[in-house]
């Protein structure tokens, strides 16, 4: 690939890095990343991935921008209220980096559409706000053998891990199944410090970029947990579970289903 | 009369636009996304935000009275109070709100008209000589071909996705009244062995880099018009430059490929098109015989005025006892109400009565002699300036800097001033009826100055550091089969002097006209010389303090400035300013050589001037318009030395020139020449976006160093050489990495780096990545590094 003068300038700070360099930047520029949920996590992830020059960014979100989103979903601006989130985000991405190709899917992921949406992408970022979606993304990525980054935030806490097909523990290996209704408070009840979304979303973006350039250690078989109130970070070892219902030796889940659980109340408000 | 047919998928196209507009209104679609579809639909946003212009396609300039009524009706309902006639035989409705666009397009559709292809990279309106079908000299009527080709092309999806706009023109005779020789694709009607056919020209066009169309095919049968068009269009579609819109028109493809390769690829396309078995165009002859009307011929009151009007605007057609009449429209703008009346009045005369002319007037045709009085009476009662010398309404102007982002000068203001001068003058304007005077506010040629008898295009000039509006003066264009040439540049004058120059020059011509057959013959013989002398007379403008008027453009309230101008193709205007200093530098050097050494004071002064011109020359490319000498040097340091575009060691001479330090200036003579060379070198390596591509080429000094064998014992080893002097950290390292990434292990790269930060950082970073530094040597004020790839 031949870089134009403008591209050289734009990506110079990547190219200088020994771990990225010319080849790594080329890989980034050929990469296709899908961000499911263009909210608190998806916003910073999309911004950084666009700035980094990811070749194609897919955005999936069925919602429109609401005023209560603006406190943490930094890709959306006040005049965007009422606009589909995927369009609002696409506009910003094109301003940051017109070289990025953006595909938008103004819909939520369901068992019926997710396989088709993820099939063209190299890496998936889970930026959703509810457990059914998180399990659905996990199961779909296991079935379609797609690497993905899981992320979850609440109050001052965040957690994230990266899944590589066949190699590492999947989300179900660690968490098994949906928590019972009411066991976990929703965002609207518990609240969230906006900056936490930024911290976690950028970690997810960094994982994606590391995956593309094939350098360093991903958060595989490790769960990163942080408590930003006291600023404690730690990683917890996790293992592939041979009895995992989806990626284990004798899987009991063999096709995708939509599970019922109320999504975050905040969105319905 | 049959106009072009709308394609069957047109409703779906409108629905799509409607859907997109809805999405846009809902906020689900960005303005840029909408624009991509809106512009090819002939809908342009005007300078005033949220107002739009709709350009209506009128193939060959044909429009029926019913259609014209509809347009006037649409304009009064949704647009401004005037409609506009374009130089490409179209009609424009201005100031339409976005929410009304669909209504406008639907209403146009009701009368078989479309705006699709009015803008963007599309097949634009196909034009034809306005005298087609009625001209005694034509081989045959080309109008039906323009219409049939329109019908065919607007039904093809790929007509909307070309690399750039594509203009097609038809002429009925070798006079080329349809401008076929300056179109992307031009057809000139001919009869050969009593068969109808065309001579074909390709890859012409005006604009900043104009080109006369190339003679392409001597004779193609009338049945092949579509196949030829299709083949050229395919060629353009496939190979045209989609990246750089400033070098995208077909003429650039012709230049890039060269004639032989262009022709080879054309034949390749033609063979494919032939196999596709497209039907020939469906040519429906147009009736130019006039109707038997149930109207009573009228009397005129002022017989003398009527005869004068006839002389000015009425021409006999090739059809017996039928006449064509020009309805003059000043600068192409006419009130909706007047259009409506005109269209209603003309309805009884049939469908084939109105054509639009390329000089932005209406032409009425097929008027039986007995009704000329009726036409005269109607015009007299309804149009104010219907009977003034034709020269007024042949004047063409672009929109100019008042509404056009790219404009430099206020061309419409200048035209109005010319008109006033002509009105006041006692010249016999009747003798100048055929004279084409055109004026463009910038080099983009929207005012068509390239094909004018006397033309102007705007530029910015400078006197004592103050900018003033000015025009290049051009003259002597000829458009004709095989002979077309663009107007030559004769001189440059301040904008204030344009009306006086026009008046002087036309008087000069009138005083000599009886010696010449026509204006052309005059201009070819002594006209250019006369014009040159008049230009010289008006060349100088007074100082700002002496007469401020010269520093205000026509109709402007503020002192002339380039501030707020867009950076379109018109950036060519800036090149004029650079040229001024290039000439200054040349002149000063010449003087220096001519006065070897005796007069130290004089020499010192010239060297200082040389430093000044070299420092100022490229400042305009950085958006700087320095007002004082001190500002010139300050800006030069800021934009050229501190950015490493010019080597730091030149700082000394800049300072010496600024402080008038004669001993240093005289001692550094050689360096001052080097500075001038360096600036010129930067200019030679500047692209259209004002970026200096110096990193990719050797500097003059670097080239000499390499040729002189600076690399010593390594000279024989195969290696790649790059000069990264003038490239700041960290881009020098980035570029080094790029080079290394292209190489194989153990291959050798030599780079040149500036002293200071670059040499302190880059070699270390290269080593850190595992490559080997074989040699590091200081060469004067820069360094050579030889690297072996790991």
Interface residues (C-beta under 8 A of the other chain):
Chain A: X3 X5 X8 X9 X12 X13 X15 X16 X18 X21 X22 X23 X80 X82 X83 X84 X87 X90 X91 X94 X106
Chain B: X26 X27 X28 X29 X30 X32 X691 X693 X695 X730 X731 X733 X734 X735 X737 X738 X741 X765 X768 X769
